[in-house]
Amino acid sequence: MAYPELQLKKSEDRRLRAGHAWIFSNEVDSGKTALTDFEPGTLVNVLGQGGKPLGTAYVNPHSLICGRVISRRSDVALDKSLIKHRLNIAAGLRERLYGKAASCRLVFGESDGLPGLIVDRFDDILAVQISTAGMDHHADAVIQALGETFRPRGIVWRNDNPIRELEGLTVSKPSIASGEVPDTVEIEESGLRFQIAPLAGQKTGWFFDQRAMRERLEHYLKPGLRVLDVYSYLGAWGLRAARQADAEVTCVDRSADALSGLEANADLNELEVATIEGDAMAVLKTLRQEEEKFDLVIVDPPALIKRRKDAKQGRQAYRQLNQAALQVLEKNGILVSASCSSHLAQADLIRTVQAASRHLDRSAQLLEVGGQGPDHPIHPAIPETAYLKTAFFRILPSW
């Protein structure tokens, strides 16, 4: 069956022809194909200049991103068969990277040909997050495809992300989609063991995207360091530092539940860390007033710029956070500064730390910059998929 057509305005097909998967509402020729004629989740054939077919997309007339391409061919069904095919392709990459059935980000939206779908694997438990109305329309097929492809013990819905509201979707509490899901599951990262709460943790329960950068952290560790891990969550950064002999590690998080989980993970690995519950900026201010100093400070906050229009205010927030971190950093100390906001470019993060260091009359050396691990592949035509950046600095007295 042929799908209805979605006609783009003249010259508005360039991004799609270059490989991008998003269609914005102001790119649609509303005179020929009114968006209001479509229900959220409707599959359409996208037409470019001269009526040239550009592929199949699902639409949401109530969103700024009104369409997302699922195939470069026309009349492709977003059904269980297609989803299973894309899941197998995604799993092939992760198996090559980490081995069969390893805990990792299993599906990363557009980069894996499944826009609006995120899947994390924790051993035999899958955590699933849908962020678009188009994919939500096919939620049953998603769960069926995941069950038949991976045979998990259980699947969890993690549709508690506020971004769903932008698509007109409800934000719901985590729930079991199928099978049995225990309160905690255990994963391993670089020889460390972590207990994850699939039904209660932040995001989908764990931040796999920083795995490669956490491995790089070990190059900057040595016995006897004082380490401060701000926004520590369950201790992925801090426990890696604590494993270094004689390292003194302090972890900061505003969530009492997160710190309780961190302490349980420390016990699981027979490690010791100190914890401070509180707002990051307030804790950093108190530490500065108490004249505490650390050899290495890690600041890995949640996204401080959630929307493009908030970029200026968000950049100021990153500046203030990094400046506060530098104020408790020893001379010749190492700062690890991260941003998961797609609206903050890597160069902006570097400039932010440079400006903060100069304000404090200190000099910065950029040692290395990295990003998300390969289980979060970047779509070369969609810059928004390259959201994570992490920079390692050495901060010196002023030259």
C-alpha positions as CSV (number, residue, x, y, z in Angstrom):
1,M,0.0,0.0,0.0
2,A,1.4,3.4,-1.0
3,Y,1.7,6.0,1.8
4,P,0.5,9.5,1.6
5,E,3.0,12.0,0.4
6,L,4.8,14.8,2.3
7,Q,6.1,17.4,-0.1
8,L,9.0,19.6,0.9
9,K,9.5,23.2,-0.2
10,K,11.9,24.0,-3.0
11,S,15.5,23.6,-2.0
12,E,14.5,22.2,1.4
13,D,15.6,18.7,0.6
14,R,19.4,19.3,0.7
15,R,19.9,18.0,4.3
16,L,17.9,14.8,3.6
17,R,19.8,14.2,0.4
18,A,23.0,14.6,2.4
19,G,21.9,11.9,4.8
20,H,20.1,13.8,7.6
21,A,17.0,12.1,9.0
22,W,15.0,15.1,10.4
23,I,12.3,17.1,8.7
24,F,11.4,20.5,10.3
25,S,7.9,21.8,10.0
26,N,8.9,25.0,8.2
27,E,10.5,22.8,5.4
28,V,7.1,21.3,4.4
29,D,5.1,22.7,1.5
30,S,1.9,23.2,3.5
31,G,0.1,24.3,0.4
32,K,0.5,20.9,-1.2
33,T,0.6,18.7,1.9
34,A,-0.8,20.2,5.1
35,L,0.8,18.7,8.2
36,T,-2.5,19.1,10.0
37,D,-3.9,16.3,7.8
38,F,-1.7,13.7,9.4
39,E,-2.0,11.9,12.7
40,P,1.1,11.5,14.9
41,G,2.9,8.3,13.8
42,T,1.6,8.3,10.2
43,L,4.1,6.9,7.7
44,V,4.6,9.1,4.6
45,N,6.6,9.1,1.4
46,V,8.8,12.2,1.5
47,L,9.1,14.1,-1.8
48,G,11.8,16.6,-2.6
49,Q,12.3,19.2,-5.4
50,G,10.5,18.1,-8.6
51,G,8.6,15.4,-6.7
52,K,11.8,13.3,-6.3
53,P,11.2,10.5,-3.7
54,L,13.5,10.9,-0.7
55,G,12.3,7.9,1.4
56,T,9.8,6.9,4.1
57,A,9.3,8.9,7.3
58,Y,7.0,9.0,10.2
59,V,5.4,12.3,11.1
60,N,4.2,14.3,14.1
61,P,2.4,17.5,13.0
62,H,2.7,18.9,16.6
63,S,6.5,18.9,16.8
64,L,9.1,21.2,15.4
65,I,10.9,18.1,14.1
66,C,7.8,17.0,12.2
67,G,9.3,14.0,10.4
68,R,12.0,11.4,10.9
69,V,13.2,9.3,8.0
70,I,13.3,5.5,8.6
71,S,14.4,4.5,5.1
72,R,15.7,6.0,1.9
73,R,13.2,3.8,0.0
74,S,9.5,4.5,-0.4
75,D,6.6,2.6,1.2
76,V,8.8,0.9,3.9
77,A,6.8,-0.4,6.9
78,L,8.0,0.4,10.4
79,D,7.0,-3.0,11.6
80,K,8.4,-5.8,13.7
81,S,10.3,-7.2,10.8
82,L,12.2,-4.0,10.0
83,I,12.8,-3.3,13.7
84,K,14.3,-6.8,14.2
85,H,16.5,-6.3,11.1
86,R,17.8,-3.0,12.5
87,L,18.3,-4.5,16.0
88,N,20.4,-7.3,14.6
89,I,22.6,-4.8,12.7
90,A,23.0,-2.8,15.9
91,A,23.8,-5.9,18.0
92,G,26.5,-6.8,15.5
93,L,28.4,-3.7,16.3
94,R,28.2,-4.1,20.0
95,E,29.2,-7.7,19.8
96,R,32.3,-6.7,17.8
97,L,33.1,-4.1,20.4
98,Y,32.4,-5.8,23.7
99,G,31.5,-9.4,23.1
100,K,28.2,-11.2,22.9
101,A,25.5,-10.0,25.3
102,A,27.7,-7.4,27.0
103,S,26.1,-4.6,28.9
104,C,26.1,-1.5,26.7
105,R,24.0,1.0,24.8
106,L,22.4,-1.4,22.4
107,V,20.4,1.1,20.2
108,F,21.2,4.8,19.7
109,G,18.3,6.2,17.8
110,E,19.0,7.7,14.4
111,S,22.5,6.4,14.4
112,D,21.2,2.8,14.4
113,G,18.3,3.5,11.9
114,L,15.7,3.6,14.7
115,P,14.9,7.3,15.3
116,G,13.3,7.9,18.7
117,L,14.4,4.7,20.2
118,I,17.1,4.1,22.9
119,V,17.9,0.7,24.3
120,D,20.4,-0.2,27.0
121,R,21.3,-3.7,27.9
122,F,22.2,-4.7,31.5
123,D,23.1,-8.4,31.2
124,D,19.7,-10.0,30.4
125,I,17.6,-6.9,31.2
126,L,16.8,-4.3,28.6
127,A,15.9,-0.7,29.4
128,V,13.9,1.0,26.6
129,Q,13.2,4.7,26.1
130,I,11.0,6.1,23.3
131,S,11.2,9.9,22.8
132,T,9.0,10.4,19.6
133,A,5.4,10.0,18.8
134,G,6.2,8.2,15.7
135,M,8.2,5.5,17.4
136,D,5.7,5.4,20.3
137,H,3.0,4.6,17.8
138,H,4.9,1.3,17.2
139,A,5.8,0.6,20.8
140,D,4.2,-2.9,20.8
141,A,6.3,-3.9,17.7
142,V,9.4,-2.6,19.5
143,I,8.8,-4.8,22.5
144,Q,8.0,-7.8,20.4
145,A,11.1,-7.3,18.3
146,L,13.3,-6.9,21.3
147,G,11.9,-10.0,22.9
148,E,12.3,-12.2,19.8
149,T,15.8,-10.9,19.0
150,F,17.5,-11.0,22.4
151,R,15.3,-13.2,24.6
152,P,15.8,-11.0,27.7
153,R,14.7,-12.0,31.1
154,G,12.8,-8.7,31.3
155,I,12.2,-5.4,29.5
156,V,11.7,-2.1,31.3
157,W,10.0,1.0,30.0
158,R,12.0,4.2,30.9
159,N,9.6,6.7,29.4
160,D,10.3,9.2,32.2
161,N,12.3,11.6,30.1
162,P,10.7,15.1,29.9
163,I,11.7,15.4,26.3
164,R,8.6,13.3,25.5
165,E,6.5,16.3,26.3
166,L,7.9,18.1,23.2
167,E,6.3,15.3,21.1
168,G,2.9,15.5,22.9
169,L,3.6,12.3,24.8
170,T,3.0,11.5,28.4
171,V,5.9,11.2,30.8
172,S,5.4,8.0,32.8
173,K,7.1,6.3,35.7
174,P,9.4,3.4,34.9
175,S,7.5,0.1,34.5
176,I,7.9,-3.5,33.4
177,A,7.1,-4.0,29.7
178,S,7.6,-7.7,29.7
179,G,9.1,-10.6,31.7
180,E,10.7,-10.3,35.2
181,V,12.9,-7.4,36.3
182,P,14.7,-7.5,39.6
183,D,15.3,-4.4,41.8
184,T,19.0,-4.5,40.9
185,V,21.2,-6.0,38.3
186,E,25.0,-6.2,38.2
187,I,27.2,-5.0,35.4
188,E,31.0,-4.9,35.0
189,E,33.1,-2.1,33.6
190,S,36.9,-2.5,33.4
191,G,36.9,-5.0,36.2
192,L,34.7,-3.0,38.5
193,R,31.3,-4.3,39.5
194,F,28.2,-2.0,39.7
195,Q,24.7,-2.6,40.8
196,I,22.1,-0.9,38.7
197,A,18.4,-0.2,39.5
198,P,16.6,-0.5,36.1
199,L,13.3,0.7,37.5
200,A,14.7,3.5,39.7
201,G,18.0,4.9,38.3
202,Q,18.6,8.1,36.3
203,K,18.0,8.1,32.6
204,T,18.0,4.3,31.7
205,G,20.0,3.4,34.8
206,W,23.6,3.9,33.8
207,F,25.8,6.2,31.7
208,F,27.6,3.9,29.2
209,D,28.5,6.9,27.0
210,Q,31.5,7.9,29.3
211,R,33.0,4.4,29.4
212,A,35.9,5.3,27.1
213,M,36.7,8.5,28.9
214,R,36.6,6.7,32.3
215,E,39.3,4.4,30.9
216,R,41.4,7.4,29.9
217,L,41.1,8.7,33.5
218,E,43.4,6.0,34.7
219,H,46.3,7.6,32.8
220,Y,46.1,10.6,35.2
221,L,45.9,8.6,38.5
222,K,48.7,7.8,40.9
223,P,48.9,6.8,44.5
224,G,48.2,9.4,47.1
225,L,46.0,11.7,45.0
226,R,43.0,13.6,46.5
227,V,40.2,13.2,44.0
228,L,36.8,15.0,43.9
229,D,34.0,13.5,41.7
230,V,31.2,16.0,41.3
231,Y,27.8,14.7,40.0
232,S,29.1,11.2,41.0
233,Y,25.8,9.3,40.6
234,L,26.7,5.6,41.2
235,G,30.4,6.1,41.3
236,A,31.5,5.2,37.7
237,W,34.3,7.9,37.8
238,G,35.0,7.9,41.5
239,L,35.3,4.2,42.1
240,R,37.7,4.0,39.2
241,A,39.8,6.6,40.9
242,A,39.5,4.9,44.3
243,R,40.8,1.6,42.9
244,Q,44.1,3.4,42.5
245,A,46.2,2.5,45.6
246,D,46.0,5.1,48.4
247,A,43.8,7.5,46.4
248,E,41.5,9.6,48.6
249,V,38.2,10.0,46.8
250,T,35.2,12.3,47.7
251,C,32.0,11.9,45.7
252,V,29.3,14.6,45.5
253,D,25.7,14.1,44.4
254,R,22.4,15.8,45.3
255,S,20.6,12.4,45.3
256,A,20.7,10.5,48.6
257,D,19.6,7.4,46.6
258,A,22.5,7.8,44.2
259,L,25.0,8.1,47.0
260,S,23.5,5.1,48.8
261,G,23.9,3.1,45.6
262,L,27.5,4.4,45.2
263,E,28.3,3.3,48.7
264,A,26.9,-0.2,48.0
265,N,29.0,-0.3,44.8
266,A,32.1,0.7,46.8
267,D,31.4,-2.2,49.2
268,L,30.9,-4.5,46.3
269,N,34.4,-3.7,45.1
270,E,36.0,-3.5,48.6
271,L,36.8,0.2,48.1
272,E,36.5,3.3,50.3
273,V,35.1,6.7,49.3
274,A,33.8,9.7,51.2
275,T,30.4,11.1,50.1
276,I,28.8,14.5,50.3
277,E,25.1,15.0,49.6
278,G,24.2,18.4,48.2
279,D,23.9,20.7,45.3
280,A,27.2,20.8,43.3
281,M,27.7,24.5,43.4
282,A,26.9,24.8,47.1
283,V,29.2,21.9,48.0
284,L,32.0,23.4,45.9
285,K,31.5,26.8,47.6
286,T,31.7,25.1,51.0
287,L,34.9,23.2,50.1
288,R,36.5,26.4,48.9
289,Q,35.6,28.2,52.1
290,E,37.1,25.3,54.1
291,E,40.2,25.7,52.0
292,E,40.0,22.1,50.7
293,K,42.2,21.2,47.8
294,F,42.2,18.3,45.4
295,D,44.7,17.0,42.9
296,L,42.1,15.9,40.4
297,V,38.5,17.2,40.0
298,I,35.9,15.6,37.8
299,V,32.8,17.6,36.8
300,D,30.3,15.6,34.7
301,P,27.0,17.3,35.1
302,P,23.6,16.6,33.4
303,A,22.9,18.8,30.3
304,L,22.9,22.4,31.4
305,I,21.6,23.5,28.0
306,K,18.5,21.6,27.1
307,R,17.2,23.9,24.4
308,R,19.0,26.0,21.8
309,K,17.3,29.2,23.0
310,D,18.9,28.6,26.5
311,A,22.4,28.4,25.1
312,K,23.7,31.7,26.5
313,Q,22.4,31.0,30.0
314,G,23.7,27.5,29.8
315,R,27.2,28.5,28.8
316,Q,27.3,30.8,31.8
317,A,26.3,27.9,34.0
318,Y,29.2,25.8,32.6
319,R,31.5,28.7,33.2
320,Q,30.4,29.0,36.8
321,L,30.7,25.3,37.5
322,N,34.1,24.9,36.0
323,Q,35.4,28.1,37.8
324,A,34.1,26.7,41.1
325,A,35.9,23.4,40.4
326,L,39.1,25.2,39.7
327,Q,38.9,27.0,43.0
328,V,39.3,23.7,44.8
329,L,42.0,22.4,42.5
330,E,45.7,22.2,43.5
331,K,48.4,23.9,41.6
332,N,49.3,21.6,38.6
333,G,46.1,19.8,39.2
334,I,44.0,17.9,36.6
335,L,40.5,19.0,35.7
336,V,38.2,16.6,33.9
337,S,35.3,18.6,32.5
338,A,32.4,17.1,30.6
339,S,29.2,18.3,28.8
340,C,26.4,16.1,27.5
341,S,24.6,19.0,25.9
342,S,24.4,18.9,22.1
343,H,24.0,22.6,22.2
344,L,27.5,23.2,23.6
345,A,30.2,22.6,21.1
346,Q,33.5,21.0,22.0
347,A,35.3,24.3,21.3
348,D,32.9,26.2,23.6
349,L,33.6,23.8,26.4
350,I,37.3,24.4,25.9
351,R,36.8,28.2,25.8
352,T,34.7,28.0,28.9
353,V,37.5,26.3,31.0
354,Q,40.1,28.6,29.5
355,A,38.1,31.7,30.5
356,A,37.5,30.3,34.0
357,S,41.2,29.7,34.5
358,R,42.2,33.1,33.3
359,H,39.6,34.7,35.6
360,L,41.4,33.0,38.5
361,D,44.8,34.0,37.1
362,R,45.8,30.5,36.2
363,S,47.0,28.9,33.0
364,A,45.4,25.9,31.3
365,Q,46.9,23.1,29.2
366,L,44.5,21.0,27.2
367,L,45.8,17.4,27.4
368,E,43.1,15.5,25.4
369,V,39.5,15.7,24.3
370,G,37.2,12.8,23.7
371,G,33.5,11.9,23.4
372,Q,31.0,9.2,23.6
373,G,32.0,5.5,23.2
374,P,31.4,3.6,20.0
375,D,28.3,2.0,21.3
376,H,26.9,5.5,20.8
377,P,27.9,5.8,17.2
378,I,27.7,9.3,15.6
379,H,25.7,9.8,12.5
380,P,28.0,11.8,10.2
381,A,25.1,13.8,8.7
382,I,23.4,14.5,12.1
383,P,25.7,16.6,14.3
384,E,23.2,16.4,17.1
385,T,24.2,12.7,17.6
386,A,27.7,13.9,18.7
387,Y,26.5,15.2,21.9
388,L,29.1,14.2,24.5
389,K,32.5,15.9,25.0
390,T,35.0,15.4,27.7
391,A,38.2,17.5,28.1
392,F,41.2,16.8,30.3
393,F,43.1,19.9,31.4
394,R,46.2,20.5,33.5
395,I,45.7,23.8,35.4
396,L,48.9,25.6,36.4
397,P,49.7,28.9,38.2
398,S,49.7,31.8,35.8
399,W,52.7,31.8,33.5
